[in-house]
Amino acid sequence: MNRSPSLVLVAFSWLLWSLFLVRCFCLTLFLCPALLAQGQPKDRVGRLLEELSNAPGPSGFEGPVREIITRELRGAGLEVATDGLGSVIGVLHGSSESPRIMLAAHMDEVGAMVRYVTPEGMVKFQLLGGWLDQALVDQRWTILTSKGPVMAISGLRSVHITPSEERSRVTPRDDVFLDVGVRSKEEAESVGIRPGDAVVPASSFAALPSGRYIGKAMDDRVGCMMLLETLRRLKEQAIKTPNTIYFVGTVQEEVGLRGAHTAAAIVKPDVGISLEAGIAADHPGGKPDWAQERLGAGPVIYLADAAMLVNLRLRDFFQRVAGENNTPLQTEVTTAGAEDSAELQRYGAGKPSVNFAVATRYLHSHNSEIERSDLDQAVNLLMKVLPRLDAKTVAEISRF
Ligand code: CO
């Protein structure tokens, strides 16, 4: 008699439970394609690049990126040191102390610095690195204060109150301000904002189903990724190179190659290779007269840019090794840009140097784009190049 109500209860709760499971199943079926559409699953390289891209690190404020690179260099068992400006240097000893090969990837990204706060609490800033004025308005930013990060937006005049003749005009950089949602200068100070605080684009990394990545600071976190992945593979494959390789994360590249200058004084390189984000103009309106790189066509060596001409024997060496290993290798001849390799080339009495890059669209903005296969091929080629840079080869490359 007293068992039948509990049987009814059990049957009822079983029914509820089954309905719940069916609902979960339907939700999963519905949500899965939506989740997949947001991106591809990320492997180890994708996840580390995501961490590097999302890390805030404008010129002079590279701390968070330095922490990641130091962690990875130490994790690979390297001795790690910093120079007087904050560049980080890891040493991988091969079978010979020389030649000394310097791989340099800059840790800094373009950003800004707080100049002053208006009585109304609006933040005015000075740019760090090269920006287009049109990239500045209507964006989210993070101000790195001593009290922690503060979210900011760059204001945009509403269309309703913009005269028709001004609607296609670009807002000059000096007119751009950051709104942090406060009402006064005092309130801005109370959340921690002070002159000299770093301002960094707020934008998050995404892996697209096509095999491409989008995110901020690909210039030069893709170079940092090349640096770390090359090291990881050399270690994993227990390759003993006939040289000593210096894995260097440099500071302040975007404001004039300053970190590469001081780091080179410690490394004393015989050969310099900067690992970089290249300039792709393969989009509507882009022209090969500006830059020849294309996404998905392999890594790039720079033959000329605004700051250096490549060492011709080093160029031939890269092209020969790429050819022998069937690795695609693009070339770039441009009047734009300057990279750490330009500084390495001027070290001492002059050293063979090259800028080695992954083609990147929309540099120096909140959203750049690269293709994963180019990154993989860049590391593949470095894995072939580095074990061949022995004393005899480097002497041959350095000869005139
Ligand atoms: Co760069």
Boltz pocket constraint, residues with backbone or C-beta under 6 A from the ligand:
constraints:
  - pocket:
      binder: B
      contacts: [[A, 106], [A, 219], [A, 220], [A, 253], [A, 276], [A, 277], [A, 338]]
      max_distance: 6.0
